[in-house]
Amino acid sequence: MIIKTATAAFLAILTSFTFLLFSPTPKSSYHSLFISDSLSSNTSISRHLHTLTRRPHVAGTPANAAAAAYVLSIFTSSNLLSRITPYHVALTYPISRSLSLTPSPSSPPITFDLQQETYPGDPYADVAAEVLPTFHAFAKSGDVTGHVVYVNYGRVEDYETLKKMGVNVSGTIVLARYGEIYRGSIVQIAYEQGAVGTLVYTDRKDYGGGGGGRWFPEEKWLPPSGVQVGTVYNGIGDPTTPGWASSEECERLSDEEVEKGGDLTLIPSLPISGADGETILRAIGGQVANDDWQGSGDAPTYRVGPGPGVVHLSYAGKQVIEQIENVIGVIEGEEEPDRFVILGNHRDAWTFGAVDPNSGTAALLEIAQRLGKLQEKGWKPRRTIILCNWDAEEYGLIGSTEWVEENRDMLASRAIAYLNVDSAVYAPGFWASATPQLDELLKQATQQVKDPDNSSQTLYQAWIGSSSSPTIGRLGSGESDFAAFVQYIGIPSADMAFGKGYPVYHSMYDDFVWMEKFGDPFFHRHVAVASLWGLIALWLADAEFVPFDYTSYALELQKYMKDLEVEISDKNINLTPLFKSIEELKKAATIINNQRREIEQNEGWPSIWKKDHFKVRELNDRLMMAERAFTDQDGLFGRSWYKHLIYGPSRNDDYGSKSLPGVDEAIEKAKRLNTAESWKFVQHEVWRVARVVRRAAKVINGDLT
C-alpha cells in the first residue's frame, strides 16, 4: 500500500510538471504560426529537393560545393547570419576495381562489369557518368584471390554458425549480404575471422521485393544492377586528425599511424549488385545454408562453401585531402544569445541523395524560410538558434565531427540541445530517438502536428497506433551526425524521420523520381518533419525554463538495471552502487521539477526566487549540464573517443545502439573468458557508470559536497 501511494504521488508530480513544462509562453502565437498552413509549403520543399538532387554530389566534388552554395543562398535570403565553414579532410575515391569469378576448375572465368544501369526514360541519364564507380570509402587497396564462403549477414553469430558446420573461412573471400549490421563491421569481422577479402551484395529478399521481376522505376525495389555503396571506416571524423579539427594546415597522423589506430579495415572489400551476388552464390557448393540464410523463393539454393567458385578481387583507391564545407546559419537570441539550440542535417550524398540526405536538407531549408517569415512578423528567439548543414557525413560523420571538435569547449558550456534529421522521409511511419530528458518534449510536440497521411489525427496518434505510449529509441549508435554531440560532449539530442529503410539506399536510383513516386508523392511528410523539427527547436529556444525532464532518464536507467540484474544474477557482481546512484538521480529530478513549479507558481519561496532571473538561469544551467556528467574523459575501453557511458554504439555493429555499452562489452568478454580478472573488470565498469550517474544527480541538485 505504501509503495502504491508513493508511486501515485510520484506520477502526480510528474503529470503536474509536464503540464507546466509545456504551458503557453508569450511567444506561443509565433509557434502556432510556424506550423500553420499559411507558412508551410510542400511546393517549396519539393523545389528544394529537385534542385539539390539534379547531380550526384559526393563530398569533395564541385557538385557538392554547388549544393552548399544553394543552401547558403536560402539561409541568407531567410535573414540568417550565414557562412561556410570549411575543413580540409581525408577522403577516398576509387581508382580501379575489378572482380572475376571462376565457377569451377574447368569453367572459364566470368568478369563482372560492376555497372549500375540507367533505365529507359531516365531523366538523369545525362549525368549518370558523374556517379562514382561503385566502391567502399576507406577500403583497403589490394589484389586477392580465394575460394568463396557465404557468411549470411556477416555477423559474429553467423561465423559461429559456420564453425559449428565445420566451415573455416581463413584464407577465403567471404560473400555477405547487406541488411543487419554496418558494412564496416561486416568487413572488420571478416578480417578477424581470417578472410582475405569481402564482397557485400544486396539480396533481393531484403531489397528487391523478394522477386517478381518488377523494380524501379515501375516499383520501389532496387533493380538487379543496383549497388549499395558507402564507407567501411569504423571511426568518427577525419581519421588523420582524431580529437582535433582538420584545418588547412594542422597536425595529421601518418598513414601508418592511422592504420595502427584500428578504425580502418585491413582487407580489400567491394559492394556488388544482387545480380552479381546471385551469380557467385551459384558457384558455391558445400553444405546447404540454414533456412534463415536463404534468399527469396525463386533464388538459387544458398550453400556456404568454401568454393568451388574462386573469386579474384582487385581494388585500388586513393586518399586525398579535400576541402569540405559546412553551411552555418544563425539567428541570435535576444535574451540569452550565449545559449544554443542547434539543428543539423548533412548535404553530401553518394549519388543523387533524394532520400539520403536531401529530404532532410529540403526540410531544413523549409525551416529556415519559415523562421525568416517569423522574424519579419517581429519574432526573436530568447536563445540562439543555429542551423547546420554538414558535409562528408557519408564518409564517417566528418563535417559535424570536425566542427564539434573545433568548438568543443564552447558547445560544452553553451549548447542546450542538438536536433538531427539525417533523411526526413524514407517511407510511411514516424519514429524518433532521443536522450531521455527529451521524451516528453517529443510527445507534446507530435500532438501539435497533423499526421501527413491522415489529417483527421495528430502525428502523435499515428505514432502510438494501438499502444498507450510511443516507443522512443536511444542515440547509442554512430550512424548519424548526432554522434559527436552525444558521444563526445554529452549534449541532449534527438533524431527523427518517417520510415526506417528503403530499397534503393545509397544506390544511383535514390533520385527525385523515386521520392516523387514512392517516398512522399505529395511531400506532406516532408512538411510534417519540418513542422515538428522546427517546433521543438522553437520550444527549446523560447521557453523561459528549458523543457527537460530527467525523471524519464531515471526511469529508463531503472529498466536497464532490471535487465542487467537478470543477466548476471549468478555472478558475484555488486550492483548496489548503481542502484543507489539511480535513486539519487530520480530524487534530484523530482526536486528540480518541484523547484521549477514553485518558481512559476510563486508559492512558498523567498522573493528572490520570484523575480531574480539569475535563479531561472541557474536552474536552466543545471538542466543543460546534467547530460555532460554522463560522459567520462577516458571514454569506452578501447574506444576512447566515445565518452558517453550510458549510450554508445555496439562494438560489432556501428548501426547498433547499446545501453551501458562499457558494462555490456565487459560482460560479453567475461562470459567468453570466464576468468576472475574479466569479471573484476565488469565490476569496474559498473562502478564507472555509477559514478557518472551520481555526478549527473549532483549537477541537477546544484550543490557541492
DRENVO-564143 format. One record per residue (C-alpha): x, z, y. Coordinates in steps of 0.5 Angstrom, whole numbers. Layout:
      xx      zz      yy
       X       Z       Y
...
This chain:
      xx      zz      yy
       0       0       0
       6       2       5
       9      -5       3
       3      -9       4
       2      -5      11
       9      -7      13
       8     -14      11
       2     -15      15
       5     -11      21
      11     -16      21
       6     -22      20
       2     -20      26
       8     -19      31
      11     -26      28
       4     -29      30
       4     -26      37
      11     -28      38
       9     -35      36
       3     -35      41
       8     -33      47
      14     -38      44
       9     -44      46
       5     -41      52
       4     -46      57
       9     -47      62
       9     -49      70
      11     -56      67
       7     -57      61
       3     -62      65
       9     -66      65
      10     -65      58
       3     -68      56
       4     -74      61
      10     -75      57
       7     -76      50
       1     -79      53
      -1     -87      52
       0     -88      59
       7     -87      59
       9     -89      51
      10     -97      49
      10    -100      43
      12    -106      46
      18    -104      50
      20    -100      43
      19    -107      40
      23    -111      45
      29    -106      45
      30    -106      37
      29    -114      38
      35    -114      43
      39    -109      39
      39    -113      33
      40    -120      35
      47    -120      32
      51    -116      27
      54    -110      31
      60    -106      27
      64    -101      30
      70    -104      34
      67    -111      35
      65    -115      41
      57    -115      39
      57    -107      39
      60    -107      45
      55    -111      48
      50    -107      45
      53    -101      48
      52    -105      55
      45    -106      54
      44     -98      52
      48     -96      59
      43    -101      63
      37     -98      60
      40     -91      61
      42     -93      68
      35     -96      70
      32     -90      68
      35     -86      73
      40     -82      68
      47     -81      70
      50     -85      65
      57     -87      63
      61     -90      57
      66     -85      54
      71     -89      49
      75     -87      44
      81     -90      40
      80     -89      33
      82     -91      26
      77     -97      23
      78    -101      17
      76    -108      16
      76    -113       9
      82    -118       9
      81    -121       2
      77    -119      -4
      76    -122     -11
      72    -120     -17
      72    -123     -24
      69    -122     -31
      72    -124     -38
      66    -122     -42
      70    -122     -49
      77    -125     -51
      74    -131     -53
      70    -133     -47
      72    -136     -40
      72    -131     -34
      67    -131     -29
      68    -131     -22
      63    -128     -17
      62    -131     -10
      61    -124      -7
      56    -127      -2
      49    -125       1
      45    -131       1
      40    -133       7
      33    -135       6
      29    -141       8
      27    -140      15
      32    -134      16
      32    -133      24
      39    -130      23
      42    -136      19
      46    -138      26
      49    -131      26
      50    -130      18
      57    -132      19
      58    -126      23
      56    -121      18
      63    -118      15
      64    -119       8
      62    -114       3
      66    -108       2
      67    -101       3
      70     -98       9
      77     -94       8
      77     -97       1
      84     -96      -3
      87    -103      -3
      89    -105     -10
      89    -110     -16
      87    -107     -22
      84    -110     -29
      81    -106     -34
      75    -105     -39
      68    -103     -36
      65     -97     -37
      58     -96     -35
      57     -89     -32
      50     -89     -29
      50     -86     -22
      57     -84     -23
      55     -76     -22
      59     -71     -25
      54     -69     -30
      54     -77     -32
      61     -76     -34
      59     -70     -38
      54     -74     -42
      59     -80     -43
      64     -74     -46
      59     -72     -51
      58     -79     -53
      66     -79     -54
      67     -84     -49
      73     -84     -45
      74     -87     -38
      81     -86     -37
      84     -93     -35
      78     -97     -34
      74     -99     -29
      67     -96     -28
      61     -99     -26
      56     -94     -23
      49     -95     -19
      47     -93     -12
      41     -88     -12
      43     -81     -13
      50     -79      -9
      54     -81      -4
      58     -87      -5
      65     -84      -3
      63     -78      -8
      62     -84     -14
      69     -87     -12
      72     -80     -12
      69     -77     -18
      71     -84     -22
      78     -82     -20
      78     -75     -22
      76     -78     -29
      82     -82     -30
      78     -89     -28
      83     -94     -24
      77     -98     -20
      70     -97     -18
      64    -102     -18
      58    -100     -15
      52    -104     -15
      44    -104     -13
      40    -103     -19
      33    -107     -18
      30    -101     -22
      32     -97     -15
      32    -102     -10
      29    -109     -13
      22    -106     -14
      23    -106     -22
      23    -113     -23
      17    -118     -22
      21    -124     -18
      19    -122     -11
      23    -119      -6
      25    -120       2
      22    -124       6
      16    -124       1
      16    -117      -1
      20    -111       2
      25    -111      -4
      32    -112      -4
      34    -119      -6
      38    -120     -12
      44    -122      -8
      43    -116      -3
      49    -111      -3
      49    -104       0
      56    -104       4
      58     -97       7
      64     -92       8
      67     -89       2
      71     -84       7
      70     -77       5
      71     -73      11
      68     -73      18
      71     -76      24
      77     -80      25
      82     -79      19
      88     -80      23
      86     -74      28
      83     -68      24
      81     -63      29
      82     -66      36
      80     -72      40
      82     -79      39
      84     -81      46
      88     -88      47
      95     -84      47
      94     -78      42
      98     -75      36
      96     -78      30
      97     -77      23
     101     -82      19
      98     -86      13
     102     -81       8
      99     -75      12
      92     -78      12
      92     -80       4
      95     -73       3
      89     -70       6
      85     -71       1
      79     -75       4
      81     -82       3
      79     -85      -4
      85     -87      -8
      83     -92     -13
      80     -99     -11
      73    -100     -10
      68    -105      -8
      60    -106      -7
      57    -111     -11
      50    -114     -12
      44    -112     -17
      45    -119     -20
      53    -119     -21
      52    -112     -24
      47    -114     -29
      52    -120     -31
      57    -114     -32
      52    -110     -36
      51    -116     -41
      58    -116     -42
      59    -108     -44
      58    -106     -51
      59    -100     -55
      53     -94     -55
      46     -95     -52
      46     -91     -46
      40     -86     -45
      33     -88     -43
      34     -85     -36
      40     -89     -36
      37     -96     -37
      34    -101     -32
      27    -104     -31
      23    -107     -36
      26    -114     -36
      33    -112     -35
      38    -112     -41
      39    -106     -45
      45    -102     -42
      51    -100     -46
      56     -95     -44
      62     -99     -47
      68     -99     -46
      68    -106     -46
      69    -111     -49
      68    -114     -42
      74    -114     -38
      74    -114     -30
      79    -116     -25
      78    -113     -18
      82    -114     -12
      81    -111      -5
      86    -112       1
      84    -108       7
      87    -107      14
      87    -100      18
      87    -101      26
      86     -97      32
      80    -100      35
      76     -98      41
      69     -95      40
      64     -93      46
      59     -87      46
      54     -88      51
      52     -82      55
      46     -81      60
      45     -74      63
      39     -71      67
      42     -65      71
      38     -58      70
      35     -56      77
      36     -48      75
      41     -48      69
      45     -54      70
      50     -51      65
      45     -50      59
      45     -57      55
      39     -60      51
      43     -66      47
      39     -72      44
      43     -76      39
      43     -83      35
      48     -88      33
      48     -95      35
      53     -98      30
      51    -102      24
      54    -105      18
      50    -111      19
      43    -112      24
      41    -105      23
      34    -106      25
      32     -99      21
      39     -96      21
      40     -94      26
      37     -98      31
      30     -96      30
      33     -89      33
      36     -93      38
      30     -96      41
      26     -89      40
      32     -86      45
      31     -92      50
      24     -90      50
      25     -83      51
      30     -85      57
      25     -89      60
      19     -84      60
      24     -79      63
      25     -83      68
      18     -84      70
      17     -77      70
      23     -76      75
      19     -81      79
      13     -76      79
      17     -70      81
      19     -67      75
      26     -64      74
      28     -60      68
      30     -53      68
      36     -54      64
      41     -61      63
      38     -66      58
      44     -70      55
      42     -77      51
      48     -79      47
      48     -86      43
      54     -85      38
      59     -91      36
      62     -91      29
      58     -87      25
      58     -91      19
      65     -90      18
      64     -83      18
      61     -80      24
      67     -82      28
      64     -82      35
      60     -76      35
      65     -72      32
      71     -74      37
      66     -72      43
      65     -66      40
      72     -64      38
      74     -66      45
      68     -62      48
      68     -56      43
      69     -50      48
      64     -53      53
      59     -54      48
      60     -48      44
      59     -44      51
      53     -48      54
      49     -52      48
      42     -50      47
      41     -55      41
      42     -62      38
      36     -66      36
      38     -72      32
      35     -78      30
      39     -83      26
      34     -88      24
      27     -87      27
      23     -91      21
      24     -92      14
      17     -92      11
      11     -88      12
      11     -81      11
      14     -76      17
      20     -71      15
      24     -66      19
      30     -62      17
      33     -56      22
      37     -50      22
      31     -45      21
      30     -42      28
      27     -49      30
      22     -49      25
      16     -46      29
      18     -51      34
      18     -57      30
      11     -54      27
       8     -53      34
      11     -60      37
       8     -64      31
       1     -61      33
       1     -64      39
       3     -71      37
      -2     -76      34
      -1     -79      27
       1     -86      28
      -2     -88      21
      -9     -84      22
     -10     -83      30
     -16     -78      28
     -11     -73      26
      -5     -70      28
       2     -71      26
       2     -64      23
      -4     -65      19
      -1     -71      16
       6     -68      15
       3     -62      11
      -2     -66       7
      -6     -61       2
       0     -56       3
      -1     -50       7
       5     -51      11
      10     -57      11
      17     -57       8
      23     -57      13
      29     -59      10
      36     -56      12
      42     -59      15
      47     -58      10
      50     -65       8
      55     -69      12
      50     -75      12
      49     -76      20
      51     -74      27
      48     -67      27
      54     -65      22
      59     -64      28
      54     -60      32
      52     -55      26
      58     -55      21
      64     -55      26
      61     -51      32
      54     -48      30
      49     -51      35
      42     -50      33
      40     -57      31
      34     -62      28
      34     -68      25
      27     -72      24
      24     -79      22
      19     -83      18
      21     -84      11
      27     -83       7
      30     -89       4
      29     -97       4
      31    -102      -1
      35    -106       4
      39    -101       6
      46    -103       9
      45    -110       7
      44    -116      11
      37    -116      10
      36    -110      15
      33    -114      20
      28    -114      25
      24    -119      21
      24    -113      15
      22    -108      20
      16    -112      23
      13    -114      16
      15    -108      12
      18    -102      16
      13    -101      22
       9    -107      24
       6    -104      30
      11    -100      32
       7     -94      32
      11     -90      28
      17     -91      33
      12     -89      39
      11     -82      35
      18     -81      34
      20     -82      41
      14     -77      43
      16     -72      38
      23     -72      39
      22     -72      47
      17     -67      47
      22     -62      43
      27     -63      48
      23     -62      54
      20     -55      51
      28     -53      50
      30     -56      57
      24     -53      61
      22     -46      57
      24     -40      61
      25     -37      54
      29     -41      49
      24     -42      44
      28     -40      38
      25     -35      32
      30     -32      28
      25     -29      23
      25     -36      20
      32     -35      19
      32     -28      16
      26     -30      11
      30     -36       9
      36     -32       7
      32     -28       3
      29     -33      -1
      37     -36      -2
      38     -29      -5
      33     -28     -10
      36     -35     -13
      43     -32     -13
      41     -26     -16
      38     -29     -22
      44     -34     -22
      49     -28     -23
      45     -23     -26
      49     -22     -32
      55     -22     -27
      59     -16     -24
      58     -18     -17
      56     -13     -12
      50     -17      -7
      48     -11      -3
      53     -12       3
      49     -19       3
      42     -16       2
      44     -11       8
      46     -16      13
      40     -20      12
      36     -14      13
      40     -13      20
      38     -20      22
      31     -19      20
      31     -13      25
      35     -16      30
      30     -22      30
      24     -17      31
      27     -13      36
      29     -19      41
      22     -22      39
      19     -16      42
      23     -16      48
      21     -22      50
      14     -21      49
      15     -14      53
      18     -18      59
      13     -23      59
       7     -18      59
      11     -14      64
       9      -8      60
      13      -2      58
      20      -4      61
      23      -2      67
      22      -6      74
      29      -9      73
      26     -13      67
      20     -15      71
      24     -19      76
      31     -20      74
      33     -27      72
      39     -25      69
      36     -21      64
      32     -27      62
      38     -31      62
      42     -26      58
      36     -26      52
      37     -33      52
      44     -33      51
      43     -28      45
      39     -33      42
      43     -39      44
      50     -36      41
      47     -33      34
      48     -39      31
      55     -40      33
      56     -33      29
      54     -36      22
      61     -40      23
      68     -38      20
      74     -40      23
      77     -41      16
      72     -45      14
      70     -47       7
      75     -46       2
      79     -53       1
      75     -56       7
      77     -52      13
      73     -57      18
      66     -54      15
      66     -48      19
      59     -46      17
      58     -41      12
      50     -42      11
      49     -49      10
      54     -54       8
      55     -61       4
      56     -61      -3
      63     -62      -6
      61     -67     -10
      56     -71      -6
      56     -71       2
      49     -73       2
      47     -67      -2
      46     -60       2
      48     -53       0
      45     -47       2
      51     -41       2
      56     -47       0
      62     -43      -1
      59     -38      -6
      55     -44      -9
      62     -47     -10
      66     -41     -12
      60     -39     -18
      61     -46     -20
      68     -45     -21
      68     -38     -24
      63     -41     -29
      68     -46     -31
      74     -42     -32
      70     -35     -33
      76     -31     -31
      77     -24     -28
      80     -28     -22
      75     -33     -21
      69     -28     -21
      73     -24     -16
      73     -30     -11
      66     -30     -12
      65     -23      -9
      70     -25      -4
      65     -31      -2
      59     -26      -2
      63     -21       3
      65     -27       8
      57     -29       8
      55     -22       9
      60     -21      15
      57     -28      19
      50     -26      18
      52     -19      20
      55     -22      26
      49     -26      28
      45     -20      28
      50     -16      33
      49     -23      37
      42     -22      37
      42     -15      39
      47     -16      44
      50      -9      43
      57      -7      42
      59      -3      36
